[in-house]
Amino acid sequence: MDPLSLLIGFIIGLIAATMAIEFGMRKPIESTFKSTARLTYMWSLSEIKNPRLVAEYLDRMMIPKNAKVVFKECSDTKVLKDISTRKNEDIRANFVLGDERALLILGPVREGQMGVWIIDPFILKKLESEFERLWSKGEEL
């Protein structure tokens, strides 16, 4: 009985040590956007430098005069008076691109809508090229 207890204790100790090493070596899973993205409900186009807006559906809101806007549909085109705008039927996203950050809007473009602030340089470059593509293919109003 003594050798059997010794063998069982050795096996249990080996399993416990292996599990402790395994758990100790694991790194916590962290989001790649942890330091470059933030969820928000509080945003305004006026707080973005040189805003370039892409909107699938643009609801009534105040748009700064220095903004460039590409949209698919707009509830009230009167708000676009004196603003550089183009219409493009290929739009399938909503975002506002600024000089050093972007806001991905999760729904129709209107203040108070949930969005995600992005400062990741790689994503900003991708959004910049997408804006330029949509702008160049859009028709002027």
N, C-alpha and C positions, 0 to 999 in steps of 0.2 A: 504494500500500500504506500510506503514511503517513496519508492521510485516513481510511482504513478502520480502522486501529488506533486513531486518535484517537476515532472514532465509537464503537467497541466499548468503549474505556476509559471514555468519557463515560457510556454506557448502564449499564455495570457499576457505576460510581461512583454514579449516580443511584439504582439499585436498592439498593445497600448503604446509602446515606444514608436512603432511605425506610424500609428495614427497621429501621435504628437508631432513627429517630424513633418508629416504630410500637411497638417493644419498650420504648422509654424512657417512653412515655406510658401504657402499661398499668399498672393498679394491681393489686397482688397480690389474689387472691381469698381472702377471709377469711370464716370462719363467722360468722353473725350471733349465734351463741350462745357465741362464744369466751370472753367474760368473764362470761357469766351461767349457764354450765352446766359440770358436771364429772362424769365417769364414775366410779363407785365400786362396790366389792364390800363395803366396810367401812361398815356403817351400823347404827343401832339406833333403835328408836322412842323410847327414853328420851332421846335427844339432841335431840328435836324439841319445841319449846314448843307446848303445846295441840294435840296431834296429832289430825287428822281423817283417818281411813283409809278409802279406797275399795278394795275387794278383790273381784275376780271369784272367786278361790278363795283362801281364807284357810287357810294351813297352821298347824300348832302353833307358837306363839311367845308370848313375853311381851308383853303389851299393857298400857301404863300405865293406871291407874284413871281418869285425867282425859281419856282419849281418847274420841272419838266414832267409831264404826265402822259403815260401811254395807257389806254383803257380799252376794254372790250365793250362794256355797256356803262351808261351813266344815267342815274335817275333824274338829274337836273343839269343840263349842259350850260345853264346860265352861270354856274359857279366856276366854269372854266374860261370865262371871258377874261381877256388880257393875260392869259397863262399859255405858255408854250405846250401845246397838246397834240397828240396823234392818236388815231383809232387803229386798233389792230385786232383782228378776229382770232389770232393764234394764242392769245393770252390764256394761261391756265394757272396762274399764281397771283398772289397779292404780296407785294413787298415795297418798302421805301428804302432807297439807297442814299446814304449820306456820304460825307467825305471820309469819316473814320469809323462808321458803323452802319448797320442796316437793321431794319425792323421787318421781320417776317410776320405777316398778319394772318391770323387763323380764322378767316371768314371774310365777309364783305368789308371793304375799306370804309370804316367810320370810327370816330374816336370812341374809346371805351371798349372796343373789340379786343379780345385777347391777342397778344403778340409775343414774339421772342426777339429780344435785342441780340444781335450778333456782332462780335468784333474780331472774329477769326479771319486773318488775312486771306487764306485760301478760299473761303466761302465768299468773302467780299469780292474777290477777283471774278469768281464764277457768276455772281449776281451782276457785276458790272458788265461782263460780256453778254449776259442774257438781256439786260436792259438795252445795250447798244444794238443787239440783234433785233429786238422788238421795235425799238425806236426807228431804226433804218428801214424796216419793212412796213411801218405804220403809215397811214394816210393822214395828211394834214387836214385840220378842220378850217 
